[in-house]
Structures are given as C-alpha cells and as structure tokens.
C-alpha cells in the first residue's frame, strides 16, 4: 500500500508573505524626506502631540509624544497611560525617529519595536500600520499638536 504524498501549500502564500515583508522593510536605500514636520520645522527643536487613542481592552490610551531633533538626529519620548476602571497602567518608551517620506514618521524604540505615524490635517499625527493605513480604522484616532513643555 502506497502512502499519499503530502500536499504542498500553494506558491501564492509564499509570494504574499514576501510582499508583506517587502512592505515592512520599506525602501532602505531610498533618500529620506527633508520636508518640515509641523511644529518642528527643519532645524533643531522639540514638538509634542497628545490625545486619547482607542483601545481594545481598556477605556483608551492617554498618549503624549515628544519629538526632539538636535544636530540632525531625532529622538523621541512616548508616554502612554492605559485607562481602566481597575487602575491605570503607565508605559514610557524612547528611541530614535526619522521622517521616511513626506508625511510619514518612523519611530524605533531603544528596546526594539517600531511605530509609524502619518501627518494628517492640521499637523496632527495618526498611528499607521505597516501599509500606512490607519491602525485603528478610525480617522478620528489622532494625536493633536500641544505645547512641548509638559
């Protein structure tokens, strides 16, 4: 009695996976955008955004993002408070940032992880997914410009 041969997965799954990886990798060799960022301009300085983002398992995420640029190098601080009736949970992250193309900021945490933000109307920032769509699916889920001092 002969055993049936195992079936192979269709090649389309491999191609689809490669496309997703390519989208996540971005254009590593592409020149970076030098367009000014609302509230920060071209030179050294600091700008901040704040708002409450939607959350699947909490009442919202109170978020404050501070971008700093000095000597052409970008650093950021991200402060998040996960709001819950059982007690809030604070989270802080820092790392480097760069404008990867006009209207798109890439944040790289010092402990790993990346986040994309898109600049939307009025200089607000919207968290984006790897394909640069709205991460939450809600167009009003944004961080608005605020004074840089806490």
N, C-alpha and C positions, 0 to 999 in steps of 0.2 A: 504494500500500500504506500503510495507516494503522498507526502505531505504537501499541502498547498503552499505556494510561495507567499511570503508576506507582501502586502501591497505597499507601494511607495506613495508618499504624500505627493500631491500634485506640485509641479515646479512653480506654480503661481504663488504658493505660500512663501517659497524662498525669495522670489522676486519682490513680493510685497514687503517682506522683512527687510530686504536690502534697501528698498525705497524709504522705509521708516528710519532706518539707521542713517541713511544719507541726509534725511531732513533734520535729524537730531544733530548730526555732525556739523551741519551748516557749511559755509564756504570758508574754510580755514585760511585759504590763501587770498581771499578777496580783501580789497582795501577797506578799512574801517571808515565809517561816516564821520565827517567833521562838522555836520550841521549842529548849530547850537541847541542845547536842551533848554526848554522853557524853565526859567527861574535860575539857571546856572550859567548860561551864555557859553562863550568859547574858552575863557581863561580859568584861572584858579578861583575856587569859591565853594559854596555849600548851598544846597537847596533841599527842601523837605516836602513830603507829601503825607497825608493821613486820611484815614477813613475806616469804616467797618465793612469788612468783606464777608460774603456769605460762607456758611459752614454747614457741612452735612450733619455732624453730630454735636453741635453746640449752637448757642444763640447768635453767634457771629464772632469774627476775629477783628478786634480793635488793632489797627495796624498803623505804624509810623515808619516811614522810610526816609533816611537821610543820605544823600549822595554828596560826596566831597571829591574835589579834584585839586591836586597840588602838583605842580611840575609835570603836568601831562598824565599823571597816574590817578586813577579813580578808585576810591574806597567807599564802602557803604556800611551803614548800620541799619538793621531791620529789627524793630521791636514789635512783638505781637502778643496780644492778650486774648486767649481763647475764653470767651464769655460763657459761663454756665451757671445754672441755679445752684449747683453743688459746690461752687467755688471756682474762681478764675485761675487760669494757668498761664504764667508769663513765659515767653520764649524770646531769646535775643540771638541774633546772628550777625556776623560781619564778614566782609570779604572784599573782593575787587569787583569793579564794574567797568563795562565798556559799551559804547554805542556801536552795535554791529552793523547797522544801516540806519538811514534816516527814520526816526520814529520808533526804533526798537533798541531797548537796553537789555544787556545780558549781565546778570549778577551771578558771580561764582563765590560760593561760601568758602571760608577758610577750612572748614571741616568737610568739604565736599558738597555736592548738590549745586544745581543751577536753577535760576528763575529767569523768565523772560517777561518784560513789561513793554507794552506798547504805549506810545504817547498819543492821547486822544484829544478831542476838542477841549480848548481852554487850558491846555498844558497838564491835564490830569493823566494819571497812569492807570493802565488796566493790565492785570496779570494775564499772561498768554500761555497757551500750550505750545508744544514743540512745533506745531504747524502754524503758529502765530494767530490762532483763533482765540476768542475769549475763553479762558479756562473754565469759568463757571457757567458759561452760556448766557449770562445776564449782562447786558450792555451797561447797566447802571452800577455794576460792581466795580467801583473805581476808587482810586486814591486821589484826593484833590490837593493842589499846592497849598502849603501853610508856611508861616514864618519858620526859618531854620532853627532858631533857638527854642529849646523845649519848654 
